[in-house]
Each structure stands twice: as C-alpha cells, then as structure tokens.
Amino acid sequence: MKSLVLALLLSAQGLVVYAQADTWVATDALGRKVLPEGKGIKKDRYVGIFYFIWQGAHGYDLNNGTNATGGVKDKTPADTISPYDISKMLAKNPLKPEYGPIHAFHHWGEPYFGYYLSDDEWVIRKHGQMLGDAGIDVLILDVTNASIYLPQVTKIVETFRSMRKQGIKVPNISFIVNSAPAQTVQRLYEYIYQKELFKDFWFYWKGKPLLLCPPEALTPEMKTFFSSRQSWAWSKDQKWFGDGKDKWTWLDHTPQSYGWHEDKNKPEQISVAVAEHPMSNIGRSFHDGKEPDLKQPEKGLYFAEQWKRALEVDPEFVFITGWNEWIAMRFDDGASAYFLGKKIPKGETYFVDLYNDEYSRDAEPVMGAFNDNYYYQMVANIRKFKGTLPGTVYHKTNKIRIDGNFADWANTEVVFADDPGDTFHRKHAGWGRIKEYTNNTGRNDIIESRITSDDANVYFYVKTKGELTSWTDKDWMQLYLSIGESNLPRWEGFQFLINGKPKSRIATDIQVYKGGKWSGLGTIGMNSKGNELELVVPKKLLGIKGKQFTIDFKWSDNSPALENVMNWLDNGDTAPNARFAYRYIKQ
C-alpha cells in the first residue's frame, strides 16, 4: 500500500512513476502462471543478461568483418539473399540444407521482431521495456570478439535514457571481454569510462563499475577503477576458473559452480543458461543428465534445471545466457570434431554456438516455435530469486456514475501506471535483402488504469496520453479479465472480453469464453471523453458473489490478440505490457 501511495504522490507532482511490473500476473502458452512471490524483496540480489549488439556489424550475405567504428554496416547491392535461416533451411531440406557461404552469419531462427539490426530503435525500446519488466538490472554487452560496437552502445543508452525520463524502468550496462583483452579493455576505458560517457547507465558492483575481463588485461589504474571479474564458459577442470575466486561463468554444466569474492562459502555469482552448444550436444531439452531423442524445446527443461541450482545456491548475482544472440558463423575447417552429438570430418558444416530451436540460447521471443515461453519462464524465476512484495489487498468501495465526468474517480484507491511512449512507430532497415521493417499500429497510448467496486458492480477506468480515437476503430480499447475464484474456461488466462463489439460511445458488449469460443453475455454501460474512458460491469455477469474476490485485467488497443495472442507484444498498446495483467484483490 505504501508503494501505491508513493506512486500517487509522485504522479500528482508530475514526477517519474514506475509501473511496478513485479506485481503483475501472467499465463504463458503452456499454462504456467507468473505471480508475485509475495515473501518480500530480498536484499542485494541482482540479475544480468548476456546481450548482443553485433547484428549487422559484420556484413549480410557475406562476412565482411567489422568497420572501423564497429557500427552496423550499410548494405551493398550484392546483399540480396540473406538472412540465412537455418530452421527454415532444415524444414525445407532436413538432410541437405542449403546453407549460405562459409563464414557467413546464419540465424538459427526468426526473431519475433524480425531479422533486425542492432541499431533499430523500435527493437531497442521493446528490449529495454521487456527486460526492465522482467527485473533485469544490467545488460552484459558482448564485446568478446574485440570490437566494442560503440555506435550501437550509444544508440542503446540514448534510447534507454529517453525511456527512463518517461518513467520506464530499463537496465544499466556493463561489458564482457575475451579476445584481444588488453586492446579491448583499453578501448572501453579510453572511449567510455575515462570520458564518463554513459555514466548514468554504468552498473556498479561493490562500489565500482563492473567489468568482466581477464585480469591480465587491466593496468594498475584500471584495477583501482573497476570491480573486475574474469568470465568465461565452464568451471569444472578448467584452469581459468581455479577455485572460483573472482570468477564468473556465463555458461556452466549443471550443477553450476559459483564464483566468490571475499569468502569461499559466500556465493557471489552463478550463471543460468537457456542451453549450451550444438558442439557439446546440450540443448534446450537437456535434463536429468542427457540430451533426449525427443526434443521439447518449448518446455525450457534445461533452463529450469539451471534455475533450480541457482535458487538453491542463492548468490548475490545471477548471469543469464542469453537474450538475443541469434546468429552464428558457418565453418567447415574441421576445428570441431563433434556436432549435434556426432563425429564430423573436416569439410562438413558446423556452427559453434547456435543451430536451431533446440541448440540455441536466446530467451527473446521467436517467431513460431515456442514464441515467448522463455521470457515468462525467466520472469517467474527472477521473481523467485529477487523476491517480491505480496499483492496489495483493497478494502475501499466506490460507486461510480458512468457519465463521462470522471470526477468521482479521484477518490478511488487502486491506480495502475502504464509506460508512456510505447506506441512508438517502427521504420528501420532489416537484415540483408529485407529492405525495411515498419510498424505503425501504435494508436492510443495508455498511461493509467483504475478499478473499484461496490456491492453490485465493478467499475473500470483508463486514461491515455492523447485524446482517444473513435470508438468505431478496429480493436478499440478492449478489456480482458478473469475472476480468480471462477471455474469458467480461460483463453490465455482470461474469461471475459469487454468492448470487443462496442454498440456506441455509451454502450458496449461483454463476452464470455466457453466451448472454445467467445459468446455474447450482454450489454453494459460505457462512456468516454477526451483521453478518458469508464465502464461498469455488473458482478452477476462475472459470477462474483460476496465481497471478497480477485480480478485480473488488462487493456488492449489496436492489438488483435484474438487473431494471435503474440500481437499483445508488438501491436498497438496494452496495459500492462504483453501477456501481463493487473491484479485487484478485494476484501
């Protein structure tokens, strides 16, 4: 309750109000629930995620290396074939897939946001919002291949900074170094840290900026400046890891070893991976010590085992691998003796880090396959690791007149904030032959939702940043909800749809989900004016009896979820974001 009061005070003063995403609830495609843990927020628990900024920096149809700045390359007239999508190649010809050229970058699958480039502001905004909602504290930016990709880092920070000014919670940044470590660290230090560039987005660890790099790469001055930890893959029988002091893995076999700093018995860090390598034959389905013949990547079995170990160890920091790697080079040089669990001769194709939906490590949503399953699995486990406050219980009742006045909403106690600016339109080049991605579906920018009730009714209110468009617009300001105590069937976690077929500016419909379809239940009162809308739902239509009940609800505008629930992620606007819903507990 205190957090709500504070949010209201800040809102009244026109200051930043975060959306308190760890109070939201969700149901993923497998029916798994994402709920507040409710046992309180743990002290000193942080989560970072491996984040990649190389999409487009090394060429498209061919691998042309990096340019002087490490920025995204301009496409050439010859870039007419890529992206090379291995999953689509395998679907077309599983025995002899028609790969692209040797050393060219191949996508293991199609990202849900398309084959994007790493300087696409629309994608960066989506990533920042999703990872902030998930509870990610820091992006561990991949500079392990000796390029620091400064233009992409600049674009990310500038975008995140504008979002943060709007009140949107986004992560900070750090870096992980491996190849040419002394040179790479020197460039980071010279171009970023000495200039105090992006200082408002540095992630601090033990009072200093965190940098993951080999210790020999640091000068005495740098050792004083940074909290440095060495980070690489695997711990057991690995010389680099030693006894684990000041060592952070980004990938490790289950059960993972932890790194420590002050006391060997006090875990500092542990890694959690979505999967490992096609080389090691440890994919997303790996569990109970083996890679099964029947692949079930949609279930996140390896991810679950890794999280189980991390939660048992309960360190200060969890490093998740990863978010958005997506691409890998094609090789045939015989440097790897094994691929997909089989011995391969020189001249046969292999990919080191990624291959298909089983052998890949991205938690970012993918087109088709398992869609956004890994995102919600990640959110649920981050909440277990970091803890959350219990859901707020509300007692106050209000009777609201649905007259388009809205003044009577000022006395209600339940207010939910939504991120402003997430109706941002997209217009940016795609990978290789893809000329451009556009998305102009952002329409009504929802910024606030309210709910209250009395003995007979439940009342809903929503506010947008600008004036509402016409009620006759397609998929206009729809409200999805479910009743916690109800045994009615659920569609993606919801039982009722309101305003799916509005009657007029002052009347709309309510539908119930049953028998695998939506059916009309009645007509209810609604009113809108300017940038505000209110409506009333009789409790009897919702099957609510008594004064104690729980409602999960979400607003959706120009996001045709009934066609594809994934549209909540990238079309129009929803409040709260994506599959999430607000929870109203009334006693």
Secondary structure, DSSP 4 states (H G I P E B T S, - for coil): -HHHHHHHHHHHTT------GGG-BEE-TT--EE----S-PPSS-EEEEEE---TTSS-SSS-----TT-PPPPP-TT--S---BHHHHHHH-SSS-----TT-EEESS-BTT-S--TT-HHHHHHHHHHHHHHT--EEEEEETTS---HHHHHHHHHHHHHHHHTT----EEEEEE-SSHHHHHHHHIIIIITTTTTGGGBPEETTEEEEE--GGG--HHHHHH-EEEEEEE--TT-TTTTT-BTEEEEE-PSSPP-EESS-TTSEEEEEEES---TTTT--TT-BTTB--SS--GGG-HHHHHHHHHHHHH--SEEEEE-S---EEEEE-SS--SEETTEE--TTS-EESS--SSSS----S-BSSTTTTHHHHHHHHHHHHHH--PPPPEE--------SS--GGGGG---EEE--TTTT--EEE--STT---EEE----S-EEEEEEEE-SSEEEEEEEESS----TTSTT-SEEEEEETT--S--BTTB-EEESSS--BTTEEEEEEEETTEEEEEEEEEEEEETTEEEEEEEHHHHT--SS-EEEEEEEEES--TTT-TTHHHHSSEEESSTT-BEEEEE-
